[in-house]
Every structure is written in C-alpha cells, then in structure tokens.
Amino acid sequence: MAKIQQDATTEERILAAARKVFISRGMAGARMQDIADEAGINKALLHYYFRSKEKLFETIFKELSLQFLPRINALFESDLSLFQKIEIFCAEYISKMLENPFIPLFIVNEINKQPDVFLKKMWAGKKPIVGKLIQQIDEEVKKGNIKKIHPAQLLLNMVSMCIFPFIGKPLCQMVMGINETGYRQLMEERKQLVPQFIIESIRK
C-alpha cells in the first residue's frame, strides 16, 4: 500500500512539474531534464514513470480533456438560452486555455501528424454532444430571433475566435508589441468581447 501511495505521489509531482515547464517553455522547448529538475527527481526516475515527453504530455492532455468535455456537454445539453451558452462556452474555453496555453499548439501538431489516431484518443473515444445545441440554433432561426446561419458556422466561430489567439500567441505579441501581462489582460477581456461579437453578429 505504501509503495502504491508513493508512486501516486511521485506521479502527481511529475505531472505538476511538467505542466509548469510546458507553460513556461511550450511543448517544443521543454526537456525531460527540465521536468525532472522541477519535480526534484533524477531523469532516470522520470523515465521510469513516463517513457517520453510526448507520453507525459498526452497524460496531461487526457486529464484536461476528461475534465473539460463533461462540462461542455452539460452546458450544450442544458436548458439555458442560446446566448447564455455562447457566453459561458467562450468564457470557460478561454479560461481553460489560459491555464494550459501549451494545449492548442499541441492539438494542431498532433492532428496534422496522425489525425485519425489523435481524434480517437482526444476525448477517450467520446466527443462533444452538440445535437441539442444544433437543434436550438435551428429553432432560433425559425423563430426569427437570430439571423440565418448554419449551426456548423456558428460553432466554428465560437471555437476559432477562442483558440486562435493561443495558437498565434508569439505572432500576436510581436505584432502588437505586448508582454505576457498585456497578453493575459487581452485574453481576459476576450471572455466577454468574443461572445458579445458573436451574439451581435447573429442577433436580429
């Protein structure tokens, strides 16, 4: 029992250290030695728990996905108004990316390398439940409450406007001449600005 508890504690320490290193250096810049140093263990022990940086990253990604997906499904399946769902989705999505800014670029890279394999692993064989949201969008169009828009286009707008600033973060910072603090402030502002922009674009 003590050995199991020790293994769990060591693994948790490694994952916490990895998140910190990935956030500060990104996936490409992080080294296994950096993670071992942050966790206060030697590199051999790190490799005992996780064979590679990619396996370590994949473990973190799966944990985050399994936390985030149920919340999004619950939101989309709820009886909230369409506008409320847009507001909450954008705020939660941006918040999660601010906590884990290394995730979006990792997703893009993995999808380009092995799309089929990655998509199967992405949500542990599950996927977002969007049926009720799609039906809700179509109903709002029929009622004349929003402009005619294909549900897929609205979903693409919601996701892309939230995720692009994280994928293009270095470019955004360079072009706009802002530091890390300024960038985070912009992202915090986008929690309200993005849903406002989307809602105003479809409101009648």
C-alpha positions in Angstrom: 0.0 0.0 0.0 2.8 2.4 0.9 4.5 1.7 -2.4 1.3 2.5 -4.3 0.8 5.7 -2.4 4.4 6.7 -3.0 4.1 6.0 -6.8 0.9 8.1 -6.9 2.6 11.0 -5.1 5.6 10.9 -7.3 3.5 10.8 -10.4 1.4 13.7 -9.3 4.6 15.7 -8.6 5.9 14.9 -12.0 2.7 15.9 -13.7 2.6 19.2 -11.7 6.2 19.9 -12.7 5.5 19.1 -16.3 2.6 21.5 -16.5 4.8 24.2 -15.1 7.6 23.5 -17.6 5.2 23.2 -20.6 3.5 26.5 -19.7 6.8 28.4 -19.4 8.7 26.7 -22.3 6.0 25.2 -24.5 6.0 21.6 -25.8 8.9 22.1 -28.2 11.1 24.0 -25.7 10.5 21.6 -22.7 13.1 19.0 -22.0 12.8 15.9 -19.8 15.7 17.1 -17.7 13.8 20.4 -17.1 10.8 18.4 -15.8 13.0 16.1 -13.7 14.7 19.2 -12.1 11.3 20.9 -11.4 10.0 17.7 -9.8 13.1 17.3 -7.7 13.9 13.8 -9.1 16.6 12.4 -11.3 16.0 11.8 -15.0 16.1 8.0 -14.8 13.2 8.1 -12.3 11.2 10.4 -14.6 11.7 7.9 -17.5 10.6 5.1 -15.2 7.2 6.8 -14.8 6.9 8.3 -18.3 9.0 7.0 -21.2 9.0 10.2 -23.2 8.0 13.9 -23.2 5.2 13.0 -25.6 3.7 10.3 -23.2 3.9 12.8 -20.4 2.1 15.5 -22.4 -0.5 13.0 -23.6 -1.3 12.1 -20.0 -1.8 15.8 -19.1 -3.9 16.4 -22.1 -6.2 13.4 -21.4 -6.7 14.6 -17.8 -7.7 18.1 -19.0 -10.0 16.7 -21.7 -11.8 14.4 -19.3 -12.4 17.4 -17.0 -13.5 19.8 -19.7 -15.6 17.6 -22.0 -18.3 16.8 -19.4 -18.7 20.5 -18.5 -19.2 21.4 -22.2 -21.6 18.5 -22.8 -23.6 19.6 -19.7 -23.7 23.2 -21.0 -24.8 22.2 -24.5 -27.5 19.8 -23.1 -28.8 22.4 -20.6 -32.0 24.5 -20.9 -30.1 27.7 -20.9 -30.7 30.2 -23.8 -28.5 30.1 -26.9 -26.9 33.4 -26.0 -26.1 32.2 -22.4 -24.5 29.1 -23.8 -22.3 31.1 -26.2 -21.2 33.4 -23.3 -20.4 30.5 -20.9 -18.7 28.4 -23.6 -16.4 31.3 -24.7 -15.5 32.3 -21.1 -14.8 28.7 -20.0 -12.8 27.8 -23.1 -10.6 30.9 -22.8 -10.1 30.3 -19.1 -9.0 26.7 -19.7 -6.6 27.8 -22.4 -5.1 30.5 -20.1 -4.4 27.8 -17.5 -2.9 25.5 -20.1 -1.6 27.7 -23.0 0.5 24.8 -24.4 -2.5 22.7 -25.3 -3.8 24.4 -28.6 -0.5 24.1 -30.5 -0.1 20.5 -29.3 -3.6 19.7 -30.7 -2.8 21.3 -34.1 0.6 19.5 -34.3 -0.9 16.1 -33.4 -3.9 16.4 -35.7 -1.5 17.2 -38.6 0.7 14.2 -37.8 -1.8 11.5 -37.0 -5.4 12.8 -37.4 -7.3 9.5 -37.0 -5.2 8.3 -34.1 -5.3 11.6 -32.3 -9.0 12.2 -32.7 -9.7 8.7 -31.2 -7.5 9.5 -28.2 -8.6 13.1 -27.9 -11.7 12.5 -25.7 -11.1 8.9 -24.7 -13.3 7.7 -27.6 -16.0 10.2 -26.8 -16.9 13.5 -28.5 -18.8 16.7 -27.6 -22.6 16.2 -27.7 -23.9 19.0 -29.9 -27.2 17.7 -31.1 -29.4 19.8 -28.8 -27.3 22.9 -29.5 -27.7 22.5 -33.2 -31.4 22.0 -32.8 -31.6 25.1 -30.6 -29.8 27.2 -33.3 -32.2 26.0 -36.0 -35.2 26.8 -33.8 -33.9 30.3 -33.0 -33.5 30.9 -36.8 -37.0 29.6 -37.5 -38.5 31.8 -34.7 -36.8 34.8 -36.3 -34.7 35.5 -33.1 -31.4 35.2 -34.9 -30.2 35.6 -38.5 -30.0 32.6 -40.7 -26.7 30.8 -40.0 -25.6 27.2 -40.4 -25.0 25.7 -36.9 -21.6 24.5 -38.0 -20.6 28.0 -38.9 -21.7 29.3 -35.5 -19.8 26.5 -33.7 -16.7 27.3 -35.9 -16.9 31.0 -35.0 -17.1 30.1 -31.3 -14.1 27.8 -31.3 -11.9 29.6 -33.7 -12.2 33.0 -32.1 -11.4 31.5 -28.7 -8.4 29.3 -29.8 -6.6 31.4 -32.5 -5.0 33.9 -30.1 -3.4 31.0 -28.2 -2.1 29.2 -31.4 -0.8 32.5 -32.7 0.4 33.9 -29.4 4.0 34.7 -30.4 2.9 36.4 -33.5 0.2 38.4 -31.7 2.7 39.6 -29.1 5.3 40.5 -31.6 2.9 42.4 -33.9 1.1 44.2 -31.1 4.2 44.7 -29.0 2.8 43.4 -25.8 4.4 41.4 -23.0 3.0 38.4 -21.1 1.0 40.6 -18.7 -0.6 42.5 -21.5 -1.4 39.4 -23.4 -3.2 37.8 -20.4 -5.2 41.0 -20.0 -6.3 40.8 -23.6 -7.4 37.2 -23.1 -9.3 38.1 -20.0 -11.1 40.8 -22.0 -11.9 38.3 -24.7 -14.0 36.3 -22.3 -16.6 39.0 -22.8 -15.7 40.5 -26.1 -15.8 37.3 -28.1 -19.4 36.2 -27.1 -20.6 39.8 -27.5 -19.2 39.9 -31.0 -20.7 36.6 -32.0 -24.1 37.3 -30.4 -24.3 40.8 -32.1 -23.4 39.2 -35.4 -26.5 36.8 -35.3 -28.9 38.9 -33.3 -31.9 40.3 -35.2 
